[in-house]
Amino acid sequence: MDFSAVARLAGGFAEARAIQAALELGVFEVLRTASTAAQLAGSLACDPRAMELLLNALVSTGLLNKTGSVYSLSEASSTYLVKNSPKYLGGMIAFDASLWDAWGRLAESVRTGKPARAPELLICTRTSPRKRSVSSARWTRSSAHAATPRYCFNISI
């Protein structure tokens, strides 16, 4: 592993937070129609300069395209980050965002042996695969899928 690979691993939080913030703000939904940063900021009641910085970060990840000053969805964001897509991953990404503060206390947890957050687990059964929970995930084993993790979460934003 070289320096750039280690740097990517160590700084991966920035990309994650940019995606999480864009989902929370509704960027991908509004960008189903290509827009400038100023137009998008106006639609979402955000600061235009800060919006442009976020959009440029998303361009650098490949999740948005930019032609001149106009931003549009990439194939990946259209497939995985727009709510009406059958392959939408926004619920999973929002779930990950809900764990952000707990991961920020990882060193403290390792020092003390205490969990970063109280467990809030939801057991999913074969009969309730779409059960919803705001910040809970757990896997159980069913006879049909003995070793298959079954995560239950779909965050409403």
N, C-alpha and C positions, 0 to 999 in steps of 0.2 A: 504494500500500500504506500502510495507516495503522499507528499505534502498536500496536494490539491484534494485527494480523496479524504484525508483526515480533516481538512478545512471544511469540505462539504458536509461531512458528518457532524462536525462541531457547530456549524452554522445553519443546519437544516431547519431550526426553529423559525427562522425568518420567512422562509417559503411557506411553511405550515401556517403561520399567523397571517400572512398575506391572503392565503386562500380562505382561511376561516373568517377573516374580517370581510372579505368580498362577499362571501355567502351571507353573513349576518346583515350586511348592508343591502343586499339584493342586487349587486352589480351584475351577476350573470343573467338574472331574469330581465333586467332592463336592457342589457346588451344583446338581447335577441334581435334588436334593431341596432345596427351600428350607430355609434354616437361619438362626439368629442368628449373630452374630460369635463368641460364646462357644462355641456348638455346633461351629461350623466350626473354631475354634482347637483345641478338644479333639480333633476328628477328625484334624487334621493336625499335632498336637503343636507348636502355635505359641502365642505370647503373645496373649491375648485382646485387649488394648488395641491392640497393633500390627496384629493382624488386622482389627480394626474400622477403623483408619485406612486400611489397604489397600483394604478393601471399599468404604469411602466414596469413595476416589479412583476406584475402578472404576465406582461409581454415577455420579460426575460425568462420566465418559467415555461413559456410556450402555451400558456392557457388562454392568452389573448393574442390577437393579431393587431398590428398598427400600420395604417397606410396614411402617410401625412400626419394629420392630427386626429384621424378617425380610428376608433377602436372597435374591434368586432370579436366575436367568439371564435376560438379555434375549434377544430373537430373534437378534440378531447373535452373542452369545456361544454360544448353542445351536447356531447354524449353523456357526460357524468355530472355536470354541475347545473343543469337547467331542470327545474322541478318536474316538468311534464315528461322528461325522458324516462323510458322504462329502465335505464341503467343508472339512474340518479344516485349519487353517493353522498348527497348533502347531509342526510341524517347521520351517517357514520362520521363525517367530518365535524358536524356539530357536537356529536358525542365526544369525539377526541378533544374538541375545544373545551368541553365541560370539565375535562380532567386536567386542564392546563395548570391550574394552581397546585394541584396535588403533585404533579411532576416537578414543579418548582421547589417543592419541599423534599425532594429525593435525598439530598445529602443529609438533611436533618433526620430523616427516617433511618438512614443507614447508621448515623451516629447513635441514635437513641433506641433503635429497634421498634419504635412506635410507628403505626401506619400514618401516612400523610393525610388520610381522610377516613372517616368511618365507613365501613362497607355498607352499601345499599345494593343488595343483590336481588335479582328477579329471576326466578326459575321459569324457563320456557318449557312447554310440553309440546308434544307432537300435534296436539289439538289446538294450540294457541300460538302459532309461529309469528303472528303479527301483533302480539301484545306490545303495548307502548310503555315506555318509561323514560323519564327525563334524563336521569344520570345513572342508569343501572344496566349492567350487563353481567351475565353469568352463563356458563354452559353446563348442560346436564347431558347425561347419556340415556338414550332411549334404546330399546332392544333392536330397533331397526337400524339405528345409526350409532352403534356403541362407542365409537371413538370420534364422532363428528362434533366439533364445537357448535353450539346453537346460540348465537348472540341475539338478544332481543333489545333492539332500540330503534327508534325512529323519532327523532326530536322534532317537535313542532316549533318553528321559529316564529 
